[in-house]
Amino acid sequence: MLKDLFPIFQKHPDLVYLDSVASSLKPQCVIDALMGYYTNHSANVSRGLYAISERATQEYENVRDITARFIHASSPNEIVFTRNTTESLNLLAYTLTDQLHPGNEIAITEMEHHANFVPWQQLAQKHNLKLVIIPFNEKGVIDPQELKKHLTPSTKIFSFTHASNVLGTINPAKEFVRIAKEINPNIITIVDAAQSAPHIPIDVQDIHCDFLAFSSHKVFGPTGAGVLWGRYDQLDKLPPFLYGGEMVQAVTREQTIFQDPPHRFEAGTPAIGEVIGMGAAIEFINSIGFPTIQEHEQKLAGYTRDALQKTFGENIHILGPQDLMKRVPLFSFTLDGVHPHDLAQVLAEDDICIRAGSHCAMPAHLALKLDSPASARIGISLYNTKEDIDILVKGLRKAQDLFSQHHSTKNPNEL
């Protein structure tokens, strides 16, 4: 059983973890890689000539090769290590300013995580640029025709999520980029792959985007490490994001000569152990294979949707596309009579872990026009089972019964 590969279940055998959208659990091989660095060769990289430093450098740089193959990059030199997807996107928002001019537009979608919304909003406001927000329809999908209406020859940057962390929607990234490039061949296209990387094979050559970002902790790796991929010619145009050690070739009193990409963007001591752990996580995914992962997740997603709809009928409202092939295995929903935060609290009492709130995507929730700008969310991963879903449904029934009794016993004068 795949669950056996994750030691947290040995410590917490009754744990039902359905919050993988926020952060995935870690298999033993990733923990071993992280601890192996700290135990056996805990030295800085690219600095020491002694054996353990050279070993650390070799393992750290090898992760660029692993990551490049994982997303089909042309070269390991196109892989920049960051702290997470958020930092990767902010890096771009800070360094692309030199390429923006009055009259330029920045386009994002209504379903973006705040990490791919707020940086562009702030950049547009600071430089007096137009921010264009592309809406999704009642099915939680962005119609390509809607995209064509909102992008113009003045759109300089188009940044969008590959998969929504609220709706689950998988956006057709290749088609979106093609449309954008037809409207403006010089547009810069950026893909937030934080939610797609654990579930979907990614080929940046096929998508033909300019930049793509994802996080280690979403793909079974440690926190504190992330990836920014960029076409080398695009990376080479960008100035440094941070200044300090190791991102320079030479420094004099008069000037500084910076390193070529990717090291130009990696000032200071990086998260060495975490990056090495991320490499082990990617190799873990490769060892299982996306066909196996997707088959397991799609079957369990279907089981989950059917169980929720059969049990709660019209009282449950699942957000996003109904077609499971058009979404990653997550379900945001509302349950009549129970606020999402109350729902999550009741489930937590039985070791059932879900997320409740706006999921760092307030514009998406406001667009959905829910009773409150919040939903409950469950995320399915390869360590989840049908038994987890059965326990979840039982917990949801418990919460529904609890709050229906609470409302029925209230004094009418209090309503």
N, C-alpha and C positions, 0 to 999 in steps of 0.2 A: 504494500500500500504506500502511495506517495506521501501520505501523512507521516509515516514512520521516519522519513528523511529530515523531519523538522523537530529538533529536540525540545522546543517549547511545549509540545504536547506531552512529553514525558513528565515535565514539571506541573503541567496543568491538563490532566487527562480529560477533564470535563469542558475544556475551553471550546467554544464555537466561535471561531474567528471569521467574521464576515465584513471586515473593514480593510480589505486589501487595496481598495481604491486609494485610501489614504497612505498606507504603507504595508508592504508585504512582509511576511515572516521570512526567517532566514534558515536555509538548510545547513546541516552540519558541515558540509564542505566549505561553505562561505565563512563560517565561524572559525574553522580550522585554518583557513588562509589568512584571516585577520590576525588570529592569535599566533600563527606561524611567523608572521613578520615581527610582531612585538617580542616574541620569545627568542627567535633565532638570528634575526638580522635587523634589529631596530636601530637603523642609522639613517642619516639624511641622504637624499638622492642627488646625483650629479655634482657632488662636492668632494667626497673622500676617495683616496686611492687605495684604501685598505679593503680587505675582502668583504666585510659585511655591508659596507656602503656600495660596493660594486654589485653585490648580490641584490640589494634593495633596488638599486637603479635598474638593473636588468629586469626584475620582476615588474617594477612600476612601468617601464617603457614597453614591456611586452603586452601590457593591457591595451595600449594603443592599437597594436596589431589585432588583438582579440576583438576590440570594439569596432575597428574598421571593417573586419570581416563580417561582424554581426549585422551591420547596417549597409554593407557593400560600398563603403567609401573607396575612393580611388587610391588613397594613401593614408598611412598612419599619421602623417603630418597634417591631416585635416581634422584630427581629433584633439579638441581642447578639453582638459579636465577642469571642471568647476565644482562648486559645492552641491548643486542641484539644478533642476530645470529653471527655477526662478532666477538663479544667478546667471544662467546661460542667456536667458531672455533679457535680463537687465543689462548684461554685457553688451548685447546688440543695441539696446535702446540708448545706451551711453555713447557707443563708438560709431554709430551710423549717422550721428548728427552732422558730421562734416559733408555728408552726401545729400543733405536735405536743403531745400531752397524755398523761398516764399512762393506760395501757390501749390506746393506739393501736398498730397493727401496721404494719410495713413489709414489703411482699412483693417478692421478686425471683425470678428463675428459676435453675435449676441450671446453665444454659448461659452465664451472664454472663461477660463479660470482667471482669478484676479492677477495671477502672475503674468498672464498674456493680455491683460486688459489695462491695468493701472499704469505700467511703464509707458505704454503708447499714448494713453490719455494724458499723462503728465508731460510727455515729450511734445505732444501736439499743443498743449496749453502754453508751455514754456516758449515755444518757437512760433506760436501763432499759425499753426498748421490746422488743416481740417481733418478731424477724426471721423471716419465713416464707419458706422456699425451696421453690419449685415444681419438682418433678422432671420430667424428660423420659423418654419410654418407650424401649424397645429399638430403635425405629426412629429415635431422635434427634428426636422430635416431642413437643411438649406438647399433650396432649389437652385440648380445651376443658372437658371434664367434670372433668378433674383441676384445672383452674384454678378451677372453681366450688367444688371441695372446700376449696381453700386460702384463697380470699378470703372475708372476712367483713365485716359492717357496721363492724367496728373497724379495718379496713384503711384507713389514711390515705394511704399512698403505695404505688403499684405501678409499679415501674420495670423495664423489660424490653428485651431486644435485639430489633431488627427482623430481624436476620439474624445467626446464630451465626458467630463467627470460627473455630470448630473444626468444627462439624457442617455448616455451610453452610445449616442450616435457616432458611427464611423463615417467621417467625411471622406469623400473620394479625392484624396490628396492629389493624385496625378491629374485628375480632371480639373480640379481647382487651379493648380499651377498652370496647366495648359491654357485655360481661359484667361488667367491673369497675364500670361506672357503674350497672348494674342492681342490683348487690349493695350498693353504697354510692354514691349520687348525688354525694356530696361528696369522693370519692376523687380524689387527684392522680395523674394518669397521665403517665409519662415514657417516651419511646422513645429508645433508643440506636440511631441510624441510621448509625453509622460504617461498617458493612459493607454496608448496603443502598444508601446514597446514590450510589455509583459505578455501580450496576447496575439500580436500580429507580426508576421515577418516584415521587416522594413528594408526597402531597397532605395537608397537615396538617388541612385542613378536612374531608376525607373520613374520615381516621383518627379525628378528633375527640379527639385527645390534648390534654393541657395543655402539655406541653413536649416538645421533640425536639432532639437534638444530633447534630452530625457534624463531621468534620475536613477541612480543606483538603487535607492531604497524601494522603488516600485518594481524592480526586476530581481527581487530576492537578495539584493546586496545591502551593504551597510549604509547607514545615513552619512551625510557629509561628503558625498561624491556624486558628481553628475557629469554630463557630456554635452558639449556643444560641437556639433559637426558643421563645417562650412566648406564650400568649394574653395580650393586653395587660392584661386585668384581673387575670390571675395574676401577671405581672411587676410590676405596680403594687403588689401586696401585699408584695413582697420587700424587705428592707433591702439596703443596699449590701454587696457582697462584699469590696471593697477600698476604702480611703479614700485620697484624694490629690487631685491636680489634675484639673480638667475634669469631675469627677463631682459638682460642687457648683454651686449657684446663688449662695450667699452664705455667708460665714464671718465671725462675730464672735467676741469673746472668750467669749461666753456660749453660742452655739449655731451649728449648721451647717444650712443648708437644702440638700437634695440635689436633683440634676437628676431629671427624669422619666426613665422607661425610654426608650431603651436605655442612654443615656449614664451613668445612675446606676451601671451595672455595669462601666464602662470607665475606671477610674482610671489616670492617668498616660499617658505616650506609648505608643500602641498599636503593633502590628506593621504599620506603614502599608504598606510595600512588599509584605509577605506577603499582606495583605488584598486589595490591588489585584491581586496575582497570582492569588489565589483567585477573584476576579471573572472574570479571563480564563479560568481553568480551567472555571468553570461555563458561560461562553459557549462554550468549546470543546466541552463536552458537548452544549450546545444545538445547536451547528452540525452535529454528527454526528447527533444524535437518538437517543433511547432505543430506538426500533424497530430501528435499524441496529446499535446496540451490543448489544442483547439477542439479535438473530439471530446475530451473529458469535459471541458468547460461548456461547450455547446449543449451536450446532453444534460448537464446539471442545470444550466440556465433554463432549458426547456422544462425540466422537472420543477424548478423553482417557480417559474411563471405560471405553470398549470396549477401547482399547489396553492399559490396565492389567490388566483382567480377562482378556483373551485371552492376554496374555503371561505373567502370573503366577498365574492361576487361583486356587486356594484358598490360595495362599501370601500373597496380598495381602488386606488387610482395610480397606475404605473405610468411614469413619465417616459416619453421618448418613443422611438419606433417599435411597432409590434413585431416586425420581422427580425428574428434573432440573428440572421446573417448580416444585418445592417447595424449591429450594435456589439460592443464589447460586453462581457458578462457582468454587468452591474445593473441594479434596479433601484432607482429613486422612486419613492411612492408616498402617498398620503393615505391614512386610514381614518375614515369618518369617526368623529367623536373622540379621537385621541391626538393630542399635539405630538409632533415628531420627537420633541425633547422628552416628553413624558414616556413615550414609547421606548426610546433608547434607554431611559433610566430603569424601567420595569425589566427590560431584557437583560440589562447589565447585572441585575440581582441574581440572574441565573447563568452568569458567565457567557452570555451571548453578546458579542461585540458587533455593533453596527454604528453608523454615523448619523447624526441628526443636525440640521441647520441649513445654512445656505451653501455649504461645501465650498466656500471661497469662490462663489459664482453668483453674487447677488443680482447682477443684470439679467441672468438667465431666469432666476426665480421670479423677479419682477415681471418679466415678459410672460411667464406662465400664469400670472394672475391667480395665484393660490390664495387661500384664506389668510395665510401668513407666509412671508417669504422664506419658507423652510420646508424641507422634506426629510423623510427617513431614507437611508441608503444602505444597500447591501452589495458587497462585492464578492464575486466568486473567483477562486483561484484553484490551482491544481491540487492543493491539499484539502479542499472541501469535499464533502460527501453528501449523499442523500440523507443520511442520518442527521447531518447538520441542519439541513433544510426542514426536516420533520420537527426537530427541536425548535427551530425558529418559528415555524407555524404555530406550534403549541404555545410558545411565548407570546406571540402576537394575539392569539385568542385570549390568553390570560390578561393581557393589557386591555383588550377590548371589553372583556367582561368586567374587569375592575373599574374602568371608567364609566361604563354604562350603569353599573350599580351606583357609582358615586353621583352621577347626574340624576338618577331616579330617586335617590334619597335626599336630595337637596330640598330645603324649604323653598316653596315657590316664591316667597317674599324676597329670597336672596338672589333670584334670577334677574 
